[in-house]
Amino acid sequence: MHPNSTRLFSRGSWPEAKRIGDVLRLETVGGVLMLVLAVVGLVWANSPWAGAYTSFGAVEFGPESLHLRLSLVEWASDGLLAVFFFVAGLELKREFVAGDLRDVRRAAVPVAAAISGVVVPALIYVLVNATNPAALNGWAIPTATDIAFALAVLAVIGRCLPAALRTFLLTLAVVDDLIAIVLIAVFYTDDLSPVPLALVLVPLGLFAVLVQRRVRSWWVLLPLAALAWGLMHASGVHATVAGVLLAFVVPVVRRTGEGPGLAEHFEHRFRPLSAGFAVPVFAFFAAGVSFGGVSGLLSAATEGVTLGIVLALLLGKTIGITAGTWLVSRFTRADLDSDLAWVDVLGLAILGGIGFTVSLLVSELSFEAGSAEYDQAKVGVLLGSLLAVLVATVILRARNRVYRRIHEEETRDENQDGIPDVHQRDGV
């Protein structure tokens, strides 16, 4: 954001806007907003006013001449999610350049867990739907782990859990997102237009040159980003890929004597927009599937697409992540963090079954809107993610109590050994 952008706000409104931005950067707040709007969309789509919900999502706007006259639903999945993938791409690059993924030995375990956590769910889905060719196109739906949602759940239920657990989940989810991006680009591009795809390199290259020179002016960078997104959309490759490519050219390492690196600066600026608006609005439209009441929900739950996704998210992710972690720890020189127990890994693996944002996106890419498979896929993602949250909560809450008790015992022992209590030391 440009330094003079504060002039857009009055003296009273700028501190308030900054405070709201700080709140929206918290993982729990973004996760709750996403969940609330998803529930609103789901309830509205199954209410007597379902027609209004459908009509609202079908409202179109945008320049027809640029082939960008899209519905609100399309703007949410193609446009707003590009912001989410831009922020995810910044986080991904930061992990590769300056984070845990830079160290091969430290990254090996969560990377292997992420890969097997993609392969096993896909295999389970294919096995469940082997006799239904129409359903097989959805094999990639249960392969994704929702970073924002999973970290938000972990933050709420596991305040005393080891920091290594969050790092493991973050690294796993980041690699998982990278795999999902590749799957979307390779397997869900129907009609490729090479000319717009080649032209993407022009605004992308200019954007790269400017950010490498540490240019931060939004009025220069934003039009280039929008042009790259528009050309990517016109090429037939899903437009969210543009968000990742733009993020990958942003430098991570800061120069000597300067403040936060540009990737960190952009992530700080755009995370509130992603967590507080882009992802919740997408969830509002993506989760709004009509399943015809309780009987319809029960009927959908027994269909191959729904059942395959639920089993893949709940069992496939658990088996894949846990097995991948064990195999790498057992047969290579890479080690599981000493702060973690295997039951912690099990709880985290189950938490990895929260597909939600990316899984809902892949559902829309896999099946035609309005088809039976489309609705079943949405129900499967919602049910599978909900079950993953509930089961993981039971395990990780129990582990949280164990770690809290250990922490309290260690604190008590330190105080008994003559180390003054921190509150007493501060005069509290």
C-alpha positions as CSV (number, residue, x, y, z in Angstrom):
1,M,0.0,0.0,0.0
2,H,1.3,3.5,-0.8
3,P,2.5,5.5,2.2
4,N,0.1,8.4,1.4
5,S,-2.8,6.0,1.3
6,T,-3.6,7.0,4.9
7,R,-5.0,10.3,3.5
8,L,-8.0,8.3,2.2
9,F,-9.1,8.1,5.9
10,S,-10.1,10.8,8.3
11,R,-8.0,11.1,11.5
12,G,-10.7,9.2,13.4
13,S,-11.3,6.4,10.9
14,W,-7.7,5.4,10.2
15,P,-6.9,4.0,13.7
16,E,-10.2,2.1,13.6
17,A,-9.4,0.7,10.2
18,K,-5.9,-0.3,11.4
19,R,-7.4,-2.0,14.4
20,I,-9.9,-4.0,12.3
21,G,-7.0,-5.0,10.1
22,D,-5.0,-6.3,13.1
23,V,-8.0,-8.3,14.3
24,L,-8.5,-9.9,10.9
25,R,-4.9,-11.1,10.8
26,L,-5.7,-13.4,13.7
27,E,-6.3,-16.9,12.4
28,T,-9.2,-17.6,14.7
29,V,-11.1,-14.5,13.5
30,G,-10.7,-15.4,9.8
31,G,-11.7,-19.0,10.4
32,V,-14.8,-17.9,12.3
33,L,-15.8,-15.4,9.6
34,M,-15.4,-18.1,7.0
35,L,-17.5,-20.6,9.0
36,V,-20.2,-18.1,9.8
37,L,-20.7,-17.1,6.1
38,A,-20.6,-20.7,5.0
39,V,-23.4,-21.6,7.4
40,V,-25.4,-18.5,6.3
41,G,-25.1,-19.6,2.7
42,L,-26.0,-23.2,3.5
43,V,-29.0,-22.2,5.5
44,W,-30.2,-19.6,2.9
45,A,-29.9,-22.2,0.1
46,N,-32.1,-24.6,2.0
47,S,-34.7,-22.0,3.2
48,P,-38.0,-20.9,1.6
49,W,-36.0,-18.0,0.1
50,A,-33.5,-20.3,-1.8
51,G,-34.6,-18.7,-5.1
52,A,-33.4,-15.3,-3.9
53,Y,-30.0,-16.9,-3.0
54,T,-29.6,-18.4,-6.4
55,S,-30.7,-15.2,-8.2
56,F,-28.3,-13.2,-6.1
57,G,-25.4,-15.4,-7.0
58,A,-26.3,-15.3,-10.7
59,V,-26.1,-11.4,-10.9
60,E,-23.6,-10.6,-13.6
61,F,-21.3,-7.6,-14.0
62,G,-18.0,-6.7,-15.7
63,P,-16.8,-5.7,-19.1
64,E,-18.3,-7.9,-21.9
65,S,-15.6,-6.8,-24.3
66,L,-12.9,-8.4,-22.2
67,H,-14.9,-11.6,-21.6
68,L,-15.1,-10.6,-17.9
69,R,-18.9,-10.3,-17.6
70,L,-19.1,-12.9,-14.8
71,S,-21.7,-13.8,-12.1
72,L,-21.1,-13.0,-8.4
73,V,-20.4,-16.7,-7.9
74,E,-17.7,-16.7,-10.7
75,W,-16.2,-13.4,-9.3
76,A,-15.9,-15.1,-5.9
77,S,-14.2,-18.2,-7.1
78,D,-12.1,-16.7,-9.9
79,G,-11.5,-13.2,-8.6
80,L,-11.6,-13.2,-4.8
81,L,-9.8,-16.5,-4.4
82,A,-6.9,-15.0,-6.4
83,V,-6.3,-12.8,-3.4
84,F,-6.3,-15.9,-1.1
85,F,-3.8,-17.6,-3.4
86,F,-1.6,-14.5,-3.5
87,V,-1.4,-14.5,0.3
88,A,-0.9,-18.3,0.3
89,G,1.8,-17.9,-2.3
90,L,3.6,-15.3,-0.3
91,E,3.6,-17.6,2.7
92,L,4.7,-20.5,0.6
93,K,7.7,-18.6,-0.9
94,R,8.7,-17.3,2.5
95,E,8.7,-20.9,3.8
96,F,10.9,-22.0,0.9
97,V,13.4,-19.1,1.2
98,A,13.6,-18.3,4.9
99,G,11.4,-20.8,6.7
100,D,11.3,-24.5,7.6
101,L,11.2,-25.6,3.9
102,R,14.7,-24.2,3.4
103,D,16.2,-26.9,5.6
104,V,15.9,-30.2,3.8
105,R,16.0,-32.4,6.9
106,R,13.5,-30.3,8.8
107,A,11.2,-30.0,5.8
108,A,11.4,-33.7,4.8
109,V,8.9,-35.0,7.3
110,P,6.0,-32.6,6.7
111,V,6.7,-32.6,3.0
112,A,6.4,-36.4,2.8
113,A,3.3,-36.2,5.0
114,A,1.7,-33.7,2.6
115,I,2.5,-35.8,-0.5
116,S,1.1,-39.0,1.0
117,G,-1.8,-36.9,2.4
118,V,-2.7,-36.1,-1.2
119,V,-2.1,-39.5,-2.7
120,V,-4.0,-41.7,-0.2
121,P,-7.3,-39.6,-0.2
122,A,-7.3,-39.6,-4.0
123,L,-6.9,-43.4,-4.1
124,I,-9.7,-43.9,-1.6
125,Y,-12.0,-41.6,-3.6
126,V,-11.2,-43.5,-6.8
127,L,-11.7,-46.9,-5.1
128,V,-15.1,-45.8,-3.8
129,N,-16.2,-44.5,-7.2
130,A,-14.4,-47.0,-9.5
131,T,-17.7,-48.2,-11.1
132,N,-19.0,-44.7,-11.7
133,P,-17.0,-42.9,-14.5
134,A,-19.0,-39.7,-14.1
135,A,-17.8,-39.3,-10.6
136,L,-14.1,-40.0,-11.2
137,N,-13.4,-36.5,-12.3
138,G,-13.6,-35.4,-8.7
139,W,-10.6,-37.4,-7.6
140,A,-8.7,-34.3,-6.6
141,I,-11.4,-32.8,-4.4
142,P,-10.3,-34.4,-1.1
143,T,-6.6,-33.9,-1.6
144,A,-6.5,-30.3,-0.2
145,T,-6.1,-29.0,3.4
146,D,-7.5,-25.6,4.2
147,I,-4.7,-23.6,5.8
148,A,-6.8,-20.8,7.3
149,F,-9.5,-23.1,8.7
150,A,-7.1,-25.8,10.1
151,L,-4.9,-23.2,11.8
152,A,-7.9,-21.4,13.2
153,V,-9.2,-24.6,14.7
154,L,-5.8,-25.5,16.1
155,A,-5.5,-22.0,17.6
156,V,-8.9,-22.3,19.4
157,I,-8.5,-25.9,20.7
158,G,-4.8,-26.1,21.4
159,R,-3.4,-23.1,23.2
160,C,-1.0,-25.3,25.3
161,L,0.1,-27.6,22.4
162,P,3.7,-27.4,21.4
163,A,4.7,-24.7,18.9
164,A,6.2,-27.5,16.8
165,L,2.7,-28.8,16.1
166,R,1.6,-25.6,14.5
167,T,4.8,-25.4,12.5
168,F,4.3,-29.0,11.2
169,L,0.7,-28.2,10.2
170,L,1.7,-24.9,8.5
171,T,4.4,-26.6,6.5
172,L,2.2,-29.5,5.6
173,A,-0.7,-27.2,4.5
174,V,1.7,-25.0,2.5
175,V,3.1,-27.9,0.5
176,D,-0.5,-29.3,0.2
177,D,-1.6,-25.9,-1.3
178,L,1.3,-26.0,-3.8
179,I,0.3,-29.5,-4.9
180,A,-3.4,-28.3,-5.2
181,I,-2.2,-25.3,-7.3
182,V,-0.4,-27.6,-9.7
183,L,-3.4,-30.0,-9.9
184,I,-5.7,-27.1,-10.7
185,A,-3.4,-25.8,-13.4
186,V,-2.7,-29.2,-15.0
187,F,-5.9,-31.2,-14.7
188,Y,-8.6,-28.5,-14.7
189,T,-7.8,-26.5,-17.7
190,D,-10.2,-27.5,-20.5
191,D,-9.6,-25.1,-23.3
192,L,-6.1,-23.6,-23.3
193,S,-5.6,-20.4,-25.3
194,P,-1.9,-20.0,-25.8
195,V,-1.9,-16.3,-26.8
196,P,-3.4,-14.9,-23.6
197,L,-1.2,-17.3,-21.6
198,A,1.9,-16.1,-23.3
199,L,0.8,-12.4,-22.8
200,V,0.6,-13.1,-19.0
201,L,4.4,-12.9,-19.0
202,V,4.3,-9.2,-19.9
203,P,2.5,-7.8,-16.8
204,L,4.0,-10.5,-14.7
205,G,7.5,-9.5,-15.8
206,L,6.9,-5.8,-15.2
207,F,5.4,-6.6,-11.8
208,A,8.5,-8.7,-11.0
209,V,10.9,-5.9,-12.1
210,L,9.1,-3.4,-9.9
211,V,8.9,-5.5,-6.8
212,Q,12.6,-6.5,-7.1
213,R,13.3,-2.8,-7.1
214,R,11.2,-2.6,-3.9
215,V,8.4,-0.5,-5.5
216,R,5.3,-0.6,-3.2
217,S,3.0,1.9,-4.9
218,W,-0.4,0.2,-5.2
219,W,-1.4,2.4,-8.1
220,V,1.4,1.0,-10.2
221,L,1.4,-2.7,-9.0
222,L,-2.4,-3.3,-8.8
223,P,-3.2,-2.6,-12.5
224,L,-0.4,-5.0,-13.5
225,A,-1.7,-7.6,-11.2
226,A,-5.2,-7.1,-12.5
227,L,-4.0,-7.4,-16.1
228,A,-2.1,-10.6,-15.3
229,W,-5.2,-12.0,-13.7
230,G,-7.4,-11.1,-16.6
231,L,-5.1,-12.7,-19.2
232,M,-4.8,-15.8,-17.1
233,H,-8.6,-16.0,-16.9
234,A,-8.8,-15.6,-20.7
235,S,-6.2,-18.3,-21.3
236,G,-8.4,-21.0,-19.8
237,V,-6.0,-21.7,-16.8
238,H,-7.8,-21.1,-13.6
239,A,-7.3,-17.4,-12.8
240,T,-6.3,-18.1,-9.2
241,V,-2.9,-19.4,-10.5
242,A,-2.1,-15.8,-11.4
243,G,-2.2,-14.9,-7.7
244,V,0.4,-17.6,-6.9
245,L,2.7,-16.5,-9.8
246,L,2.5,-12.9,-8.7
247,A,3.4,-13.9,-5.1
248,F,6.4,-16.0,-6.3
249,V,8.1,-13.0,-7.9
250,V,7.9,-10.9,-4.7
251,P,11.3,-10.8,-2.8
252,V,11.4,-12.4,0.6
253,V,14.9,-11.5,1.9
254,R,15.1,-7.9,3.2
255,R,17.9,-5.6,2.2
256,T,20.4,-4.4,4.8
257,G,19.0,-1.6,6.9
258,E,15.4,-1.8,5.6
259,G,12.3,-2.9,7.5
260,P,10.3,-6.0,6.8
261,G,10.9,-7.8,3.5
262,L,8.4,-7.0,0.7
263,A,6.7,-10.4,0.9
264,E,6.1,-9.8,4.6
265,H,4.9,-6.3,3.9
266,F,2.4,-7.5,1.2
267,E,1.2,-10.4,3.4
268,H,0.6,-8.0,6.2
269,R,-1.4,-5.7,3.9
270,F,-3.4,-8.3,2.1
271,R,-4.1,-10.9,4.8
272,P,-7.1,-8.9,6.3
273,L,-8.6,-8.6,2.8
274,S,-8.2,-12.3,2.2
275,A,-9.3,-13.5,5.7
276,G,-12.0,-10.9,6.3
277,F,-13.6,-10.7,2.8
278,A,-12.3,-12.8,0.0
279,V,-12.4,-16.3,1.6
280,P,-15.7,-15.7,3.6
281,V,-17.5,-14.4,0.5
282,F,-16.3,-17.4,-1.5
283,A,-17.4,-19.7,1.3
284,F,-20.8,-18.0,1.4
285,F,-21.4,-18.9,-2.3
286,A,-19.6,-22.2,-2.4
287,A,-21.3,-23.7,0.6
288,G,-24.8,-22.9,-0.5
289,V,-25.9,-26.2,-1.8
290,S,-29.5,-27.3,-1.5
291,F,-29.8,-30.9,-0.3
292,G,-33.6,-31.0,0.3
293,G,-33.8,-31.2,4.1
294,V,-32.7,-34.0,6.4
295,S,-33.9,-36.7,4.1
296,G,-32.0,-35.2,1.2
297,L,-28.9,-34.9,3.3
298,L,-29.1,-38.5,4.4
299,S,-29.7,-39.6,0.8
300,A,-26.7,-37.5,-0.5
301,A,-24.5,-38.9,2.2
302,T,-24.9,-42.4,0.8
303,E,-24.0,-41.5,-2.8
304,G,-20.6,-42.5,-4.1
305,V,-19.3,-38.9,-4.6
306,T,-20.3,-37.8,-1.1
307,L,-19.1,-41.0,0.6
308,G,-15.8,-41.0,-1.3
309,I,-15.0,-37.5,-0.3
310,V,-16.0,-38.0,3.4
311,L,-14.0,-41.2,3.7
312,A,-11.0,-39.6,1.8
313,L,-11.0,-36.5,4.0
314,L,-11.5,-38.3,7.3
315,L,-9.6,-41.6,6.8
316,G,-7.5,-40.9,3.7
317,K,-5.9,-37.8,5.2
318,T,-5.4,-39.5,8.6
319,I,-3.8,-42.6,7.1
320,G,-1.7,-40.7,4.5
321,I,-0.3,-38.0,6.7
322,T,0.4,-40.4,9.6
323,A,2.0,-43.1,7.3
324,G,4.1,-40.6,5.4
325,T,5.4,-39.1,8.7
326,W,6.3,-42.6,10.0
327,L,7.9,-43.8,6.9
328,V,10.2,-40.9,6.5
329,S,11.1,-40.9,10.2
330,R,11.7,-44.6,10.2
331,F,13.7,-45.0,7.0
332,T,15.6,-41.7,6.5
333,R,17.8,-39.4,8.6
334,A,14.9,-37.0,9.0
335,D,13.4,-36.9,12.5
336,L,10.1,-36.0,13.9
337,D,10.4,-32.9,16.2
338,S,11.3,-34.1,19.7
339,D,8.5,-32.0,21.2
340,L,5.8,-34.0,19.4
341,A,4.3,-37.4,20.3
342,W,2.8,-39.7,17.8
343,V,-0.7,-39.1,19.2
344,D,-0.1,-35.4,18.4
345,V,0.7,-36.4,14.8
346,L,-2.5,-38.4,14.7
347,G,-4.6,-35.5,15.8
348,L,-2.9,-33.2,13.3
349,A,-3.4,-35.7,10.5
350,I,-7.2,-35.8,11.3
351,L,-7.2,-32.0,11.3
352,G,-5.6,-32.1,7.9
353,G,-9.0,-33.5,6.6
354,I,-10.4,-30.0,6.7
355,G,-10.6,-29.5,2.9
356,F,-13.1,-26.6,2.7
357,T,-11.9,-23.6,0.6
358,V,-9.7,-25.4,-2.0
359,S,-11.8,-28.6,-1.9
360,L,-15.0,-26.5,-2.6
361,L,-13.1,-24.8,-5.5
362,V,-12.0,-28.1,-7.0
363,S,-15.6,-29.4,-6.6
364,E,-16.8,-26.5,-8.8
365,L,-14.0,-27.3,-11.4
366,S,-14.8,-31.0,-11.4
367,F,-18.5,-31.1,-12.0
368,E,-21.1,-29.1,-13.9
369,A,-23.0,-26.7,-11.7
370,G,-26.5,-28.0,-10.9
371,S,-25.5,-31.7,-11.6
372,A,-26.1,-34.3,-9.0
373,E,-22.4,-34.9,-8.6
374,Y,-21.8,-31.2,-8.1
375,D,-24.2,-31.1,-5.1
376,Q,-23.0,-34.3,-3.7
377,A,-19.4,-33.1,-3.8
378,K,-20.3,-29.9,-1.9
379,V,-22.1,-32.0,0.7
380,G,-19.2,-34.4,1.0
381,V,-16.7,-31.5,1.5
382,L,-18.9,-30.0,4.2
383,L,-19.5,-33.2,6.0
384,G,-16.0,-34.5,5.7
385,S,-14.5,-31.2,7.0
386,L,-17.0,-31.1,9.9
387,L,-16.2,-34.6,11.0
388,A,-12.5,-33.9,10.8
389,V,-12.9,-30.9,13.0
390,L,-15.0,-32.8,15.6
391,V,-12.7,-35.9,15.8
392,A,-9.5,-33.8,15.8
393,T,-10.9,-31.6,18.5
394,V,-11.5,-34.6,20.8
395,I,-7.9,-35.8,20.4
396,L,-6.1,-32.5,20.5
397,R,-8.2,-31.1,23.4
398,A,-7.1,-34.2,25.4
399,R,-3.5,-33.6,24.4
400,N,-3.9,-29.9,25.3
401,R,-4.9,-30.8,28.8
402,V,-1.8,-33.1,29.1
403,Y,0.6,-30.3,28.0
404,R,-1.1,-27.7,30.2
405,R,-0.7,-30.1,33.2
406,I,3.0,-30.6,32.3
407,H,3.5,-26.9,32.0
408,E,1.8,-26.2,35.4
409,E,4.0,-28.9,37.0
410,E,7.2,-27.5,35.6
411,T,6.2,-24.0,36.7
412,R,5.4,-25.3,40.2
413,D,8.8,-27.1,40.4
414,E,10.6,-24.0,39.3
415,N,8.9,-21.9,42.0
416,Q,9.7,-24.5,44.6
417,D,13.4,-24.4,43.6
418,G,13.5,-20.8,44.5
419,I,12.9,-19.2,41.1
420,P,10.6,-16.3,41.7
421,D,7.2,-16.4,40.0
422,V,7.0,-14.0,37.1
423,H,3.9,-12.3,38.6
424,Q,5.6,-11.8,41.9
425,R,8.7,-10.4,40.1
426,D,6.6,-7.9,38.3
427,G,4.8,-6.9,41.4
428,V,1.4,-8.2,40.2
